[in-house]
Amino acid sequence: MMKPLLVLSLLLLAPAVPRPDAAAAQDSGRPQLIRDTAVAEGEEETAAEEPLPEPDPARAEESVDIGDYYFKRKNYPAAIERYLEALRYQPDSVPAWEALSKAYEKSGQRSLAIDALKTLIEQNPDSPGVPEYRRKMERLEKP
């Protein structure tokens, strides 16, 4: 019998106890606004860019292998994510750029596939695969 009486008395007294945020809102004559970001204030939020990781060919190769796993299972978005991760670790990785262009092509993002091939050719102009990459680019550019 004591517990329900205690709860009831707390509920009856709760509105009588002023809350600090409510008092501040009443003092200023307008409601207190809650904002999560500076965007609400009209200021652009500056995105904290993630610093580039140290070059690590082993991690890049591992990411390409995991991307290949996803690619074989036709999970192209996951494969693309892994290939991009590999390129963060090794930006000049030919296997990663090749795989990325294939994944973009399979996912229907032809323009991104062409961009990946262009970057691959620009970064590796002496590669023996350049003629093949150019043919693939021409094929992708046709509607």
N, C-alpha and C positions, 0 to 999 in steps of 0.2 A: 504493500500500500504506500510505502514511502517513496519508491522510485517514481511512480506515475505523478505523485504530488510534486516531487522535485522537478521533473521534466515540465510539468504544467506551469510551475512558478517561473522557470527559466524562460519559457516561451512568452509568458506575459510580461516579464521584465525586459526582454531583449529589445523591443522597440523603444523603450525608454532610455536605453544606453546609447549615447551618441557615438557614431563611428567616425574616425578621423577623416576619412575621405568624403563622407557625406557632409561633415561640418565645413570642410574646405570648399566644397561645391556650393554650399549655402552662403558662405561668406562672400564669395566672388559674384554671386548673383546669377551664375550660369553653371550648367552641369560640367562636371569634370570629364575631360575626354581621355580615353585610353588609346595610346598609339603604340604600335609595335615597331614601326620603322620611321625613318625620316621622310619617306615618300609621302606620308600623310601630311607632312608639313610643307610639301611642295618642293622638297629638296630631293635630288636624285641620290639614291643609295649607291655608294661605290662598292662594286663587287670586289671582294678580296680574291684576287687571282691566285690560283694555286701555283706555287713555284714549280718550274720544270724539274723533274727528278734528274739525278745524275745519270749520264749514259750508262746503260747496263745491257749489253748484248744478250746475256743469258736470260734475263727477265723478258727481254723483247722476244726472244725465240720461244720462251715458255708461253707468252701471251699469244703468239701466232699459232702455236700448237693447240691452245685452248680454243682460239677462234676457229681453227679448222674443225675441231670437234663439233662446235655449234653449227658451222657451215654444213657439215655432212648431215646434220639432223634438221636442216632447213630452218634453223633459228637464226635468220639473217641479222636481226637487230643486235642480238647478243654477240654474234661473230664480228659485226662492225665495231661494236664497243671494244672488243678485245684487240682487234687490229689497230684501232686508234690508240689503245693503251700501249701496244708494242711500239708504235711510232713515237710516243712520248719518251720511251726509253732509248729508242734508236731511230732518229728521224730519217736516216738514209737507208733503212732496211728495205731491200728490193722485195723479198718475199712478203713483207707486210703490205707494201704498196700494191703488189699484184693481187694479193688476197683481198685487200680492201676494195679494189676496183671490181673484182668478181662478186663480192658480197653486195656492193651497191647495185650492180647490174641485176643480180638475182632478186633484189628487193624492189626493183622497179625505179631506182633513183639513177637514171641514166646520166644526168648532168653531173652528179657527184662522181660517178664512175669515170666519166671523161676527165674531170678535174684531177682525180687520183692518177690516171694514166699520164696526164700532162705533167704533173709534179714528178712522177717517176722518171719520165724522159728528161725533164730539166735537171734532176739531181744526178742522173746516171746517163749522160749522153753517149758514153763510150760502151755502154752495155751491149752485149751481143743480142739481147732481146728487143732492142729499140724498134727494128722493122716490124716485129710482131705486135708491139704495143701500138705502133702507128696504124697498122691494119685494124686492130681492135677498136681504136678510137674512131676511125672512119666508119666502121660498121655501126658503132653506137650512135654516131652523129646522123645516120640515115634514119628517117622516120619509120 
